[in-house]
Structure formats: C-alpha cells, structure tokens
Amino acid sequence: MAAPARAQSALGSCADLDGFYFERDSLSVITSQALTIGTLNDDDAISLEIAANSGAAGLVSSVVTIGGATVFSETFTFTLPGGGGFPLGPPQLRSAAYDPPSDATNVALTIDTAPFTSPEGSIEVTIRCTPGPSASAAAATTTAASTTFATERVRRLLEERPDRARFVRKQLKALWGGGSNGADTDDMALADRLTETRNRRRPVRVAEAPANRMLVGMAARDATLSAYAYDDSSDEAGCDEGRMTLRCLDVWTEAHYTRFNDDEDRDGDFTVVYVGADMHLTPWVVAGLLGQMDWMSDDMPVASTRIRSTGWMVGPYASMRLTPDLYFDIRAAWGRSDTDVTALGAAGSYATARWLATAQLTGNFHTGDIRVTPEVSVEYIEEKLDGITGRPGLATPEQTVRLGRVRAGPEMATLVTLGDGMVLEPRVAFRGIWDFEPADTITIGNASYGDGRLRGVVEGGAILHGLDGLNLSVSGKYEGIGLNGFHAYGGSLWVNVPL
C-alpha cells in the first residue's frame, strides 16, 4: 500500500512546501491529504504537476485547494480503445498555478481524491513553490529605495533653485552698472547697450486700466520671464524707487529640467516650475512671494522599484543690494508632496511635509566687456516622509531626510554687439558644492546609492537680446564632477516675444 510522501503535515513556509509529493492509488485507504502552511506570502509562486494513470477502465479524480480556493479539479475517465475516454496506460498530465492574494499565516492545503472506480487507478501530485522576498526583506528594500529617492529629491530641490539674485533680474542695469542704489560707472555704456533694445518694446494697454498705465513684457535673464506695470509719464514710474503699488508688481516664471543616472543602472528626471511676484519696498530692497511645483521620477531596477512624486512649496523671499556690487538674497518655503511607489510588484503611496531656507551673497565685478559674478550660499532643506502602512511587503516607517549645503563659485560673461540692435551675452559658471549634512549612503542589494560630500557643477549658456524686446535664452549644465558614477544633465530653452 502506497502512502503520501508526507501525511498530516505542518509546513513552515513556501520553501518547506517546495517539492511536496502526494500519491494515491486505488488500494490506498487515504483519500485526503491536509496540511497547514505557516506563512504564505503574496509574492510566493506555486505550481502543481498532476499525473493520473489507470491500467483498467474506470474513473480517477483529484481536487486541490489552497486557502479555500480550488486550484485544480478534474475527473479522468479511462476506457477501452474506442470508448471515447482517455486511453489506458499512458498517464494524463496536467499543470496548475496558484498566486497567493496576500501574505497570510496558517494556510490550509488539501488534496482530495474520490474513490476510484478503476481498480488500477492512481493520482500523483507534485508541488513546487518558489519563495518571493519575505515581507521584512521587501519592506527593507522599499524603505531603502524611498530614502534614496527622497535624498535625491532634496538635492534636486536645492540644485534646481531659481537662478541668480532676484534684484539682479529685476534691475536690468544691475550687473552691467547703474540701477537702484548704485552709482554710475565708466561701464554705463555697456549697460546702455544691454537695455537699449529692451526700451524699444511695444506696450500693450491693460483692460480697464487708466490711459497712462500699460503692461510691458520684459525679458529677464537666465530662463526667467518677467513682466511689470509702469506709468509712461516717466521712466519706470519710480517703481525701483520704493513705490509699493500694484502697478509696480513684477511677476515672473522660471522652469528647470534635469535628467540623472548612475552606474548602478538607475535613471530618473526632475522638473520644477517657479512662479513669483515681488516689488521694491525701498530702492535697494525687493520682496515677494514665490511658489513652485515639482515632479520627479526614479527607476531603480536593482531594487525592482519605480517611484514617482508631485510636490509644491510656497514662501517669501527678499533680495537686497547692499552696495553697488554686492547683493544678498534670502528665501524660505514650506510645502508637501505625494509619492507613489511600485516595488517588487506591489504598489503603495505616502505623503511628505517639507521646508527649506536659503541665503546667498553675490558679488559683481566687471571691466570692459567682461563680467565676473562670484557667489556663495548656505542652504538647508528637511523632508519628513510618512510611512506606508497596510501594504504587506511595502510597509515602511516614518523617516526624515535632511540636507545642508554650501555652494560657491564664479560666473563669467561678456556682451557682444551683433548689429541691428541685437546683443549676445554668453556666460559660463562653475560652482563647488559641499554638503555638510548629507543623508547616509544607501545600499540596495549589491548597489550603493549616494554621492560624496564635495562635488562640482559647470553651466554654460547665452542670452540673445533682440529688437522690440525679442529674447532667446539657452543654457545647459552638468553635475557630476568629483562624483563616482553619478551624472546629471540639465538644460533650458526660453523665448520671450512681447505683444
């Protein structure tokens, strides 16, 4: 009399179930095999091989259930030649698969056979089970991937900041001589060359506005679009002399896109769009409100993880001209983001709360057609991640990612007169970055994510100032100098056509 390979067994996990073998023939007194699996995870893969055989005419049947779900059920009818059923002798082979719907404990597995009418019938069931990552391993992977993502996101938020001091963008002559709180210099001719064509813009009347107030499209620099209102009875109507009126409000927008990757087969991108509004509080102080939206994606094949996020921040900023050649900028912002995680075939999401504060000192020196503008800044950002709960294999704890940074380096530019009122301003910049409070390097599998504390960024571009305020700005940058296997490329294309 043949007996099952294991009778009335209790198995610990998928690994113990793998290779389980059940056999029942017509002479066996056992018609059912029941066992309990202590732990069966959602990502365990179960397959069954069933062989039914008979040397005489009759019926052979089997039913397999796991966790109350019927995985296999069939009755084999063996007949003599020409009888219309399965032929005698060769076994009838079947296969079946079962995907556990979720992690569970004490899962019942039962194999039932009905009494055989064939005196020589038999059923053989072999079970294969391939364990997936355990819930704890999956949670650890998800936590590490989420930390890696959040760390890169705060780096992007600081790196893709609004470029240059706001005072410089608002004051056309600030970088090339003159402007509020600045004495005229020998280089005023250069400033006049820069602004001459901008003053030829065609004003567009604002609906319901007094006849002497108009809206002007004004090209700002470095991928920034700016607009402000003025009174045509005087140049800029004293808006840069401390008039706090709505017609002196300056509204601008700016966008950045960066794609990054590293040698561990990781790939992602980051996009941020800024919208700000400000005005002069005094001739040497500009203050306003700045909002932003940002999007980031990050694929980490080594962790079978894909993460996407959408976030926002809003807060005040101020830009001050301390001396004709020295500027100081400060900014603070608060916001939130929503993040979707797909890891190891499961999906989850979490929210974050974040804030940042930055301060920057910018100098400006020029002689002839060459300008050198060094800067140094201190930046800090913190992001608190809510944990993922209720998702077996994706459960993660709450965590906080912080990043403190010092950035310093010069920008060099020149003015080239092209004729027909067009002026080209090519520029190049290099900045060293030191993260004094970086997040720890994260290891996922055999891959290590993170970068050194000291690295460099190089940026180049040009601004074409044309007739009637037509302007085109193109810039690009590379971040990865001093890093081992990490590369980030960014760029912008901006066109302004005044109405």
PyMOL commands that set and color helices and strands:
alter all, ss='L'
color gray80, all
select helices_A, chain A and resi 14-17+135-159+166-170+188-196+198-200+235-241+246-248+301-303+467-469
alter helices_A, ss='H'
color red, helices_A
select strands_A, chain A and resi 10-11+20-25+32-40+45-53+58-66+69-79+86-87+92-98+104-112+122-130+204-205+213-219+224-231+250-262+266-282+285-300+305-323+326-343+346-363+365-367+370-385+399-414+416-419+422-435+442-444+447-449+454-465+471-481+486-496
alter strands_A, ss='S'
color yellow, strands_A
deselect
rebuild
show_as cartoon
